[in-house]
Amino acid sequence: MPSAQKIIVIGAGIIGASIAWHLQRKGADVTVIAEKIGGVATPNSFAWINASWGNPEFYYRFRHRSMTEWSRLAKELPDLPLRWCGGLCWDLPEAELDAYAAQHYGWGYGLQPVNQAASAMIEPNLAEPPEYALHVAEEGAVEPVAAAEILLKDAGNRGARLLSGIEVGRLLTQDGRITGIETSEGALHADHVVLAAGAGTVALAASAGIDVPLETPPGLIVHSRPAPKLLNGLVMAPGLHMRQTAEGRVIAGSDFGGTDPAGNPEAAANELFDKVKAALKGGSSLALDFHTVGYRPTPKDGLPILGGVDTRPGLYLAVLHSGVTLAPLVGLLAAEEMLDGSSTPQLSAFRLSRFA
Ligand SMILES: Cc1cc2nc3c(=O)[nH]c(=O)nc-3n(C[C@H](O)[C@H](O)[C@H](O)COP(=O)(O)OP(=O)(O)OC[C@H]3O[C@@H](n4cnc5c(N)ncnc54)[C@H](O)[C@@H]3O)c2cc1C
């Protein structure tokens, strides 16, 4: 029997965790190495799982398939804090909402137009239920750090090694091939190195002469103290996206991706939280616990960067926004490509080479 392929995964956010888990399940010899278990962007995410408006059809289909892949993962890992709680959306002008509904309904997205009475039934604690909204029962959310930890723990139980609190300084190259990494604790070698380091991907790729065009826009999210149930699902109101976490915290951004709090995050957080309180019946009893400003690892054209790099065999890149939505599918396909030596047509639109 051939020996298992040795693979180093740099990064233990939701993407590194999913790739490591899928690789381990397929029989690889996996080492995950990261400064922070649970990730950097991942703990600051709104974590809405969706294939909502604003994307071309091929990317809609990729996202929609990943929603199904979350259900597959949840069957294998029943403790995953995943809820198909549905999303109520009216954050577009009516004509754009109609166009989104017509297009996505045609593509098979499970959305339903709802009037004010139906909105109030779906979310009885909205102070002002919308007169017209779209409800997508098949959307959901996951608690992303807990999900990453569960994936890593299960991969560890199956033999993966997890090295945390360690900084990777650079990629090691021999004759053009990536052969390993240099860390604060010494060098490690492998057949493949997966770069799932979120915003840290740029510097590590540059150490091997690879340019990864990434932007990292900031996003403010406010978190209430845990509270009795006020929201059933996701609410995408104009200027205010909210959900209630498994712990009972109402979390919100002025957009699911958060917006730039500019010079004064504290003031922006207080202002946003006042909006949350006003939007909910019973909201006045909510207390702001903390806010986060996350940096979203977003490739310059908004689409994921996934796959090998022609000029640097041995390296696999996985850097993307909507990483929470896409983690299960990215993990599945990345593991297939690396271990089967295949090239998946579903990933062809996401290669780094598109920027050349
Ligand atoms: C405010 C906000 C809202 C969002 N909302 C959503 C949403 O609603 N839905 C959705 O699908 N997505 C959303 N996203 C995007 C999603 O959260 C990210 O795409 C995802 O978390 C990225 O995960 P990751 O594992 O790639 O990166 P990260 O979570 O950033 O993890 C990077 C990992 O790499 C490690 N690392 C980096 N550099 C090094 C180094 N040199 N040495 C060692 N380790 C290193 C870090 O320690 C960490 O473990 C949101 C993001 C933000 C910030």
PDBQT file of the ligand as one rigid body, heavy atoms in Angstrom, charges set to zero:
ROOT
HETATM    1  C1  LIG A 401     -17.470  40.964   9.691  1.00  0.00    +0.000 C 
HETATM    2  C2  LIG A 401     -17.480  39.724   8.847  1.00  0.00    +0.000 A 
HETATM    3  C3  LIG A 401     -18.699  39.177   8.462  1.00  0.00    +0.000 A 
HETATM    4  C4  LIG A 401     -18.715  38.034   7.668  1.00  0.00    +0.000 A 
HETATM    5  N1  LIG A 401     -19.907  37.471   7.345  1.00  0.00    +0.000 NA
HETATM    6  C5  LIG A 401     -19.954  36.306   6.647  1.00  0.00    +0.000 A 
HETATM    7  C6  LIG A 401     -21.190  35.668   6.411  1.00  0.00    +0.000 A 
HETATM    8  O1  LIG A 401     -22.239  36.126   6.865  1.00  0.00    +0.000 OA
HETATM    9  N2  LIG A 401     -21.180  34.508   5.701  1.00  0.00    +0.000 N 
HETATM   10  C7  LIG A 401     -20.022  33.957   5.209  1.00  0.00    +0.000 A 
HETATM   11  O2  LIG A 401     -20.073  32.912   4.566  1.00  0.00    +0.000 OA
HETATM   12  N3  LIG A 401     -18.822  34.553   5.426  1.00  0.00    +0.000 NA
HETATM   13  C8  LIG A 401     -18.768  35.712   6.141  1.00  0.00    +0.000 A 
HETATM   14  N4  LIG A 401     -17.571  36.310   6.396  1.00  0.00    +0.000 N 
HETATM   15  C9  LIG A 401     -16.368  35.764   5.779  1.00  0.00    +0.000 C 
HETATM   16  C10 LIG A 401     -15.831  34.557   6.531  1.00  0.00    +0.000 C 
HETATM   17  O3  LIG A 401     -15.916  34.787   7.918  1.00  0.00    +0.000 OA
HETATM   18  C11 LIG A 401     -14.378  34.318   6.104  1.00  0.00    +0.000 C 
HETATM   19  O4  LIG A 401     -14.367  34.094   4.708  1.00  0.00    +0.000 OA
HETATM   20  C12 LIG A 401     -13.802  33.096   6.802  1.00  0.00    +0.000 C 
HETATM   21  O5  LIG A 401     -13.930  33.208   8.203  1.00  0.00    +0.000 OA
HETATM   22  C13 LIG A 401     -12.338  32.946   6.438  1.00  0.00    +0.000 C 
HETATM   23  O6  LIG A 401     -11.853  31.834   7.152  1.00  0.00    +0.000 OA
HETATM   24  P1  LIG A 401     -10.338  31.381   6.995  1.00  0.00    +0.000 P 
HETATM   25  O7  LIG A 401     -10.227  30.101   7.734  1.00  0.00    +0.000 OA
HETATM   26  O8  LIG A 401      -9.968  31.402   5.557  1.00  0.00    +0.000 OA
HETATM   27  O9  LIG A 401      -9.481  32.553   7.663  1.00  0.00    +0.000 OA
HETATM   28  P2  LIG A 401      -9.246  32.982   9.183  1.00  0.00    +0.000 P 
HETATM   29  O10 LIG A 401     -10.416  32.726  10.041  1.00  0.00    +0.000 OA
HETATM   30  O11 LIG A 401      -8.739  34.388   9.133  1.00  0.00    +0.000 OA
HETATM   31  O12 LIG A 401      -8.087  32.029   9.684  1.00  0.00    +0.000 OA
HETATM   32  C14 LIG A 401      -6.747  32.200   9.247  1.00  0.00    +0.000 C 
HETATM   33  C15 LIG A 401      -5.883  31.187   9.973  1.00  0.00    +0.000 C 
HETATM   34  O13 LIG A 401      -4.559  31.278   9.460  1.00  0.00    +0.000 OA
HETATM   35  C16 LIG A 401      -3.646  31.403  10.542  1.00  0.00    +0.000 C 
HETATM   36  N5  LIG A 401      -2.470  32.134  10.079  1.00  0.00    +0.000 N 
HETATM   37  C17 LIG A 401      -2.413  33.225   9.280  1.00  0.00    +0.000 A 
HETATM   38  N6  LIG A 401      -1.152  33.570   9.041  1.00  0.00    +0.000 NA
HETATM   39  C18 LIG A 401      -0.370  32.681   9.712  1.00  0.00    +0.000 A 
HETATM   40  C19 LIG A 401       1.047  32.506   9.859  1.00  0.00    +0.000 A 
HETATM   41  N7  LIG A 401       1.935  33.289   9.248  1.00  0.00    +0.000 N 
HETATM   42  N8  LIG A 401       1.479  31.470  10.640  1.00  0.00    +0.000 NA
HETATM   43  C20 LIG A 401       0.588  30.649  11.257  1.00  0.00    +0.000 A 
HETATM   44  N9  LIG A 401      -0.742  30.768  11.142  1.00  0.00    +0.000 NA
HETATM   45  C21 LIG A 401      -1.216  31.763  10.365  1.00  0.00    +0.000 A 
HETATM   46  C22 LIG A 401      -4.441  32.137  11.627  1.00  0.00    +0.000 C 
HETATM   47  O14 LIG A 401      -3.859  31.982  12.914  1.00  0.00    +0.000 OA
HETATM   48  C23 LIG A 401      -5.790  31.431  11.482  1.00  0.00    +0.000 C 
HETATM   49  O15 LIG A 401      -5.784  30.189  12.163  1.00  0.00    +0.000 OA
HETATM   50  C24 LIG A 401     -17.507  37.435   7.239  1.00  0.00    +0.000 A 
HETATM   51  C25 LIG A 401     -16.284  37.951   7.677  1.00  0.00    +0.000 A 
HETATM   52  C26 LIG A 401     -16.276  39.074   8.503  1.00  0.00    +0.000 A 
HETATM   53  C27 LIG A 401     -14.962  39.586   9.000  1.00  0.00    +0.000 C 
ENDROOT
TORSDOF 0
